[in-house]
């Protein structure tokens, strides 16, 4: 019997293999009930170039709840800004096996609006 997390990671595997094949910088997102996390991982897959999460002290002051769509949108905007600072414009979106819906969609839309291309 496969548990929920293993099923999600199985779904994520094919996407990650394709992104590795493309040799693209990937925007990897993760969500828990409480928080949303985003990382920009280098094309070789070994280096985190930028990261943002709802755990950050400056962001905690602005948002009351780290586990909602508004918080995810704030993270999307923040990761796009940090990508620009790192000189990254184009990324491959890795939703980590989560449905492209709700918080994941809010993060992606906010990152696109802030000028990140994927």
Backbone as ProteinMPNN parsed JSONL, in Angstrom:
{"seq_chain_A": "XXXXXXXXXXXXXXXXXXXXXXXXXXXXXXXXXXXXXXXXXXXXXXXXXXXXXXXXXXXXXXXXXXXXXXXXXXXXXXXXXXXXXXXXXXXXXXXXXXXXXXXXXXXXXXXXXXXXXX", "coords_chain_A": {"N_chain_A": [[0.835, -1.195, 0.0], [0.679, 2.115, -0.982], [1.461, 5.123, 0.62], [0.107, 8.487, 1.058], [2.121, 10.482, 0.732], [4.172, 9.102, -0.641], [2.852, 8.507, -3.02], [2.509, 11.067, -4.059], [5.186, 11.838, -4.451], [5.887, 9.96, -6.354], [4.355, 10.832, -8.49], [5.672, 13.24, -8.897], [8.132, 12.478, -9.87], [8.359, 11.995, -12.702], [8.051, 14.539, -13.836], [10.27, 15.858, -12.73], [12.342, 14.411, -13.893], [12.03, 15.114, -16.572], [12.526, 17.883, -16.432], [15.198, 17.828, -15.647], [16.297, 16.717, -17.918], [15.866, 18.788, -19.731], [17.672, 20.561, -18.766], [17.143, 22.862, -17.191], [16.719, 25.664, -14.952], [15.003, 25.016, -11.982], [11.892, 25.84, -10.482], [10.969, 24.874, -7.573], [8.279, 23.873, -5.654], [6.762, 23.485, -2.443], [4.263, 22.434, -0.166], [2.774, 22.599, 3.056], [0.361, 21.983, 5.627], [0.571, 24.236, 7.197], [2.462, 25.968, 6.015], [4.117, 27.433, 3.049], [6.586, 26.746, 0.654], [9.269, 27.723, -1.507], [11.781, 27.062, -3.903], [14.603, 27.893, -5.901], [16.308, 25.864, -7.963], [19.444, 24.943, -9.24], [20.38, 24.16, -12.691], [21.949, 21.862, -12.785], [21.052, 20.61, -10.599], [22.117, 20.543, -8.063], [22.471, 22.78, -6.517], [20.966, 25.267, -4.482], [19.665, 28.165, -5.576], [18.069, 30.321, -4.862], [15.667, 30.991, -2.289], [12.427, 30.984, -0.719], [10.076, 31.3, 1.882], [7.114, 30.889, 3.938], [7.947, 30.932, 6.487], [9.751, 32.901, 7.03], [10.843, 35.685, 8.952], [10.342, 38.457, 8.28], [8.239, 38.212, 6.503], [6.314, 36.956, 8.048], [5.335, 38.979, 9.602], [3.715, 40.388, 7.854], [1.762, 38.569, 6.908], [-0.924, 36.723, 8.345], [-1.613, 34.044, 8.33], [0.194, 31.315, 7.243], [-0.565, 29.279, 5.585], [-2.34, 29.732, 3.407], [-3.885, 30.851, 0.266], [-3.272, 33.552, -0.188], [-0.887, 33.907, 1.188], [0.689, 32.163, -0.287], [0.73, 33.503, -2.726], [2.194, 35.74, -1.981], [4.67, 34.544, -1.528], [5.227, 33.66, -4.114], [5.628, 36.108, -5.423], [7.843, 37.066, -4.002], [9.82, 35.086, -4.522], [10.132, 35.455, -7.244], [11.261, 38.017, -7.316], [13.682, 37.503, -6.005], [14.787, 35.762, -7.817], [15.249, 37.433, -9.991], [17.224, 39.054, -8.862], [19.228, 37.194, -8.703], [19.729, 36.922, -11.318], [18.111, 35.354, -12.938], [15.718, 34.525, -15.333], [14.101, 32.734, -16.716], [12.436, 29.765, -15.83], [11.735, 26.299, -14.956], [8.706, 25.01, -13.914], [8.205, 23.198, -11.049], [5.895, 21.374, -9.571], [5.962, 19.493, -7.625], [4.368, 17.16, -7.564], [1.956, 17.973, -6.531], [-1.452, 19.041, -7.061], [-2.131, 21.379, -9.675], [-3.459, 23.866, -8.459], [-5.367, 25.927, -6.296], [-3.296, 26.862, -3.652], [-0.815, 26.283, -4.903], [-1.272, 27.11, -7.517], [-1.802, 29.822, -7.034], [0.711, 30.702, -6.155], [2.247, 30.227, -8.482], [0.959, 31.904, -10.373], [1.407, 34.445, -9.212], [4.193, 34.558, -9.331], [4.578, 34.559, -12.087], [3.319, 36.983, -12.772], [5.079, 38.717, -11.569], [7.148, 38.69, -13.305], [8.592, 36.353, -13.85], [9.436, 33.783, -16.088], [7.771, 30.918, -17.231]], "CA_chain_A": [[0.0, 0.0, 0.0], [1.44, 3.367, -1.064], [0.837, 6.21, 1.377], [-0.164, 9.723, 0.328], [3.36, 11.167, 0.377], [4.862, 8.303, -1.657], [2.096, 8.671, -4.267], [2.835, 12.413, -4.545], [6.566, 11.82, -4.941], [5.875, 9.171, -7.583], [3.842, 11.752, -9.522], [6.677, 14.287, -9.113], [9.342, 11.91, -10.472], [8.392, 12.161, -14.161], [8.258, 15.972, -14.077], [11.658, 16.181, -12.38], [13.198, 13.786, -14.902], [11.897, 15.942, -17.774], [13.213, 19.151, -16.168], [16.63, 17.519, -15.65], [16.606, 16.501, -19.331], [15.88, 20.115, -20.356], [18.749, 21.319, -18.123], [16.579, 24.168, -16.852], [16.618, 26.01, -13.536], [13.626, 24.676, -11.619], [11.209, 26.465, -9.361], [10.39, 23.74, -6.86], [7.399, 24.333, -4.585], [6.277, 22.492, -1.499], [3.306, 23.015, 0.76], [2.298, 21.814, 4.187], [-0.871, 22.62, 6.098], [0.903, 25.512, 7.833], [3.394, 26.834, 5.28], [4.413, 27.233, 1.627], [8.017, 26.921, 0.423], [9.674, 27.741, -2.917], [13.223, 27.097, -4.087], [15.146, 27.866, -7.264], [17.39, 24.894, -7.948], [20.256, 25.068, -10.453], [20.139, 23.19, -13.764], [22.62, 20.592, -12.456], [20.245, 20.013, -9.528], [22.867, 20.386, -6.823], [22.6, 24.039, -5.79], [19.789, 26.112, -4.298], [20.077, 29.512, -5.977], [17.271, 31.257, -4.073], [14.572, 30.317, -1.59], [11.482, 31.831, 0.002], [9.042, 30.518, 2.559], [6.271, 31.638, 4.871], [8.588, 30.877, 7.806], [10.63, 34.058, 7.183], [10.387, 36.644, 9.962], [9.788, 39.672, 7.666], [6.969, 37.842, 5.871], [5.375, 36.587, 9.113], [4.728, 40.226, 10.076], [2.711, 40.814, 6.873], [0.678, 37.596, 6.745], [-1.323, 36.097, 9.606], [-1.664, 32.598, 8.141], [1.147, 30.903, 6.212], [-1.086, 28.167, 4.805], [-3.457, 30.063, 2.514], [-3.542, 31.294, -1.088], [-2.673, 34.889, -0.115], [0.504, 33.689, 1.603], [1.347, 31.529, -1.436], [0.935, 34.567, -3.704], [3.301, 36.555, -1.463], [5.881, 33.76, -1.76], [5.454, 33.709, -5.56], [6.174, 37.43, -5.726], [9.16, 37.133, -3.366], [10.771, 34.204, -5.228], [10.388, 36.088, -8.54], [12.192, 39.119, -7.045], [14.989, 36.922, -5.689], [15.29, 35.185, -9.069], [15.772, 38.566, -10.758], [18.478, 39.452, -8.215], [20.214, 36.161, -9.041], [19.904, 36.971, -12.763], [17.36, 34.262, -13.555], [14.456, 34.995, -15.903], [13.292, 31.6, -17.157], [12.524, 28.577, -14.976], [10.772, 25.226, -15.18], [7.89, 24.934, -12.695], [8.093, 21.853, -10.474], [4.847, 21.453, -8.554], [6.235, 18.424, -6.651], [3.292, 16.179, -7.497], [0.715, 18.581, -6.056], [-2.33, 19.51, -8.134], [-1.969, 22.798, -10.021], [-4.755, 24.299, -7.967], [-5.288, 26.547, -4.972], [-2.071, 27.556, -3.239], [0.236, 26.085, -5.909], [-1.66, 27.984, -8.637], [-1.637, 31.207, -6.567], [2.146, 30.961, -6.16], [2.688, 30.273, -9.884], [0.411, 33.114, -11.001], [2.097, 35.609, -8.649], [5.567, 34.555, -9.858], [4.475, 34.977, -13.499], [2.997, 38.419, -12.783], [6.269, 39.458, -11.158], [8.105, 38.685, -14.401], [9.311, 35.083, -14.035], [8.866, 33.097, -17.25], [7.715, 29.449, -17.28]], "C_chain_A": [[0.877, 1.256, 0.0], [0.715, 4.439, -0.26], [0.775, 7.485, 0.528], [1.113, 10.426, -0.156], [4.103, 10.422, -0.732], [4.179, 8.447, -3.019], [2.416, 10.03, -4.9], [4.243, 12.444, -5.131], [6.699, 10.998, -6.217], [5.389, 10.036, -8.74], [4.894, 12.804, -9.882], [7.864, 13.778, -9.925], [9.461, 12.17, -11.971], [8.677, 13.617, -14.547], [9.718, 16.333, -13.839], [12.633, 15.598, -13.388], [13.196, 14.627, -16.177], [12.653, 17.266, -17.604], [14.73, 18.943, -16.2], [17.127, 17.334, -17.088], [16.749, 17.842, -20.071], [17.048, 20.973, -19.867], [18.299, 22.758, -17.83], [16.647, 24.394, -15.345], [15.186, 25.703, -13.124], [13.139, 25.412, -10.395], [10.425, 25.353, -8.679], [9.535, 24.27, -5.71], [6.967, 23.173, -3.697], [5.265, 23.176, -0.595], [3.022, 22.033, 1.88], [1.007, 22.499, 4.621], [-0.607, 24.031, 6.62], [1.654, 26.494, 6.93], [3.517, 26.49, 3.797], [5.89, 27.572, 1.437], [8.283, 26.942, -1.076], [11.196, 27.829, -2.977], [13.55, 27.158, -5.572], [16.372, 26.975, -7.224], [18.107, 24.937, -9.3], [19.99, 23.943, -11.441], [20.792, 21.842, -13.479], [21.908, 19.888, -11.295], [20.942, 19.915, -8.187], [22.936, 21.65, -5.96], [21.267, 24.76, -5.672], [20.24, 27.548, -4.543], [19.339, 30.593, -5.193], [16.148, 30.479, -3.413], [13.683, 31.347, -0.914], [10.473, 30.926, 0.687], [8.26, 31.39, 3.524], [6.815, 31.571, 6.294], [9.419, 32.131, 8.085], [10.009, 35.141, 8.069], [9.723, 37.886, 9.346], [8.4, 39.401, 7.079], [5.899, 37.515, 6.911], [4.647, 37.832, 9.639], [3.572, 40.649, 9.169], [1.511, 39.881, 6.796], [0.362, 36.901, 8.069], [-1.253, 34.58, 9.516], [-0.753, 32.201, 6.981], [0.604, 29.833, 5.276], [-2.271, 28.5, 3.927], [-2.958, 30.627, 1.176], [-2.871, 32.679, -1.09], [-1.191, 34.789, 0.26], [1.298, 33.089, 0.449], [1.657, 32.568, -2.509], [2.103, 35.462, -3.28], [4.646, 35.859, -1.701], [6.244, 33.768, -3.249], [6.114, 35.01, -5.974], [7.616, 37.552, -5.215], [10.194, 36.295, -4.113], [11.108, 34.779, -6.609], [11.396, 37.238, -8.385], [13.6, 38.589, -6.798], [15.624, 36.272, -6.92], [15.92, 36.279, -9.926], [17.114, 39.024, -10.19], [19.604, 38.469, -8.561], [20.458, 36.088, -10.552], [19.196, 35.845, -13.502], [16.027, 34.811, -14.062], [13.522, 33.851, -16.264], [13.527, 30.395, -16.262], [11.558, 27.506, -15.459], [10.022, 25.05, -13.867], [7.739, 23.485, -12.253], [7.09, 21.918, -9.327], [4.921, 20.325, -7.537], [5.102, 17.419, -6.496], [1.981, 16.703, -6.94], [-0.135, 18.986, -7.246], [-2.067, 20.986, -8.396], [-3.295, 23.48, -9.725], [-4.519, 25.005, -6.637], [-3.995, 27.288, -4.717], [-0.95, 27.444, -4.261], [-0.016, 27.016, -7.097], [-1.447, 29.459, -8.262], [-0.167, 31.609, -6.595], [2.65, 31.128, -7.592], [2.226, 31.55, -10.579], [1.132, 34.372, -10.523], [3.523, 35.712, -9.187], [5.576, 35.0, -11.317], [4.219, 36.478, -13.596], [4.212, 39.264, -12.425], [7.422, 39.33, -12.162], [8.929, 37.411, -14.577], [8.641, 34.312, -15.172], [8.938, 31.583, -17.08], [6.415, 28.995, -17.885]], "O_chain_A": [[1.717, 1.432, 0.883], [-0.487, 4.646, -0.426], [1.321, 7.542, -0.573], [1.184, 10.901, -1.289], [4.611, 11.048, -1.663], [4.85, 8.502, -4.05], [2.575, 10.135, -6.116], [4.459, 13.02, -6.198], [7.532, 11.306, -7.069], [5.942, 9.981, -9.839], [4.994, 13.213, -11.039], [8.533, 14.563, -10.598], [10.534, 12.522, -12.459], [9.447, 13.885, -15.469], [10.331, 17.031, -14.647], [13.644, 16.225, -13.706], [14.244, 14.828, -16.792], [13.339, 17.715, -18.523], [15.461, 19.786, -16.719], [18.237, 17.743, -17.428], [17.628, 18.01, -20.917], [17.374, 21.99, -20.478], [18.979, 23.725, -18.172], [16.636, 23.444, -14.562], [14.248, 26.081, -13.825], [13.86, 25.585, -9.413], [9.361, 24.945, -9.145], [10.024, 25.036, -4.88], [6.829, 22.036, -4.149], [5.395, 24.363, -0.294], [3.025, 20.817, 1.689], [0.611, 23.501, 4.025], [-1.458, 24.913, 6.501], [1.5, 27.707, 7.065], [3.093, 25.426, 3.346], [6.386, 28.556, 1.986], [7.599, 26.256, -1.837], [11.821, 28.565, -2.214], [12.865, 26.553, -6.397], [17.353, 27.279, -6.546], [17.474, 24.965, -10.355], [19.443, 22.901, -11.079], [20.269, 20.8, -13.874], [22.141, 18.706, -11.044], [20.428, 19.279, -7.266], [23.399, 21.606, -4.821], [20.521, 24.855, -6.646], [21.081, 28.082, -3.819], [19.901, 31.647, -4.893], [15.725, 29.436, -3.912], [14.128, 32.444, -0.578], [10.065, 29.905, 0.132], [8.689, 32.487, 3.881], [6.197, 32.107, 7.213], [9.757, 32.404, 9.237], [8.828, 35.466, 7.953], [8.674, 38.326, 9.817], [7.507, 40.246, 7.148], [4.715, 37.767, 6.685], [3.495, 37.754, 10.066], [2.575, 41.197, 9.639], [0.377, 40.333, 6.638], [1.267, 36.536, 8.819], [-0.887, 33.905, 10.478], [-0.912, 32.697, 5.865], [1.242, 29.51, 4.275], [-3.133, 27.648, 3.713], [-1.762, 30.848, 0.989], [-1.994, 32.937, -1.914], [-0.352, 35.503, -0.29], [2.45, 33.462, 0.229], [2.718, 32.525, -3.131], [2.9, 35.889, -4.114], [5.637, 36.508, -2.035], [7.417, 33.871, -3.606], [7.046, 35.016, -6.778], [8.491, 38.072, -5.907], [11.322, 36.743, -4.318], [12.227, 34.615, -7.094], [12.28, 37.409, -9.225], [14.582, 39.135, -7.301], [16.848, 36.236, -7.05], [16.984, 36.085, -10.514], [18.034, 39.344, -10.943], [20.766, 38.852, -8.694], [21.282, 35.301, -11.017], [19.635, 35.43, -14.575], [15.298, 35.475, -13.326], [12.303, 33.972, -16.139], [14.669, 30.04, -15.969], [10.671, 27.775, -16.27], [10.647, 24.951, -12.811], [7.212, 22.651, -12.988], [7.388, 22.443, -8.254], [4.046, 20.205, -6.679], [4.899, 16.881, -5.407], [0.997, 15.967, -6.877], [0.395, 19.247, -8.326], [-1.814, 21.755, -7.469], [-4.138, 23.652, -10.606], [-3.558, 24.695, -5.933], [-3.631, 28.21, -5.447], [-0.208, 28.403, -4.469], [0.913, 27.633, -7.618], [-0.968, 30.247, -9.077], [0.17, 32.718, -7.008], [3.394, 32.064, -7.884], [2.999, 32.199, -11.284], [1.435, 35.26, -11.32], [4.01, 36.807, -9.467], [6.471, 35.731, -11.741], [4.836, 37.164, -14.412], [4.363, 40.385, -12.909], [8.531, 39.799, -11.906], [9.868, 37.391, -15.372], [7.415, 34.202, -15.211], [10.005, 31.024, -16.822], [6.18, 27.794, -18.012]]}, "name": "protein", "num_of_chains": 1, "seq": "XXXXXXXXXXXXXXXXXXXXXXXXXXXXXXXXXXXXXXXXXXXXXXXXXXXXXXXXXXXXXXXXXXXXXXXXXXXXXXXXXXXXXXXXXXXXXXXXXXXXXXXXXXXXXXXXXXXXXX"}
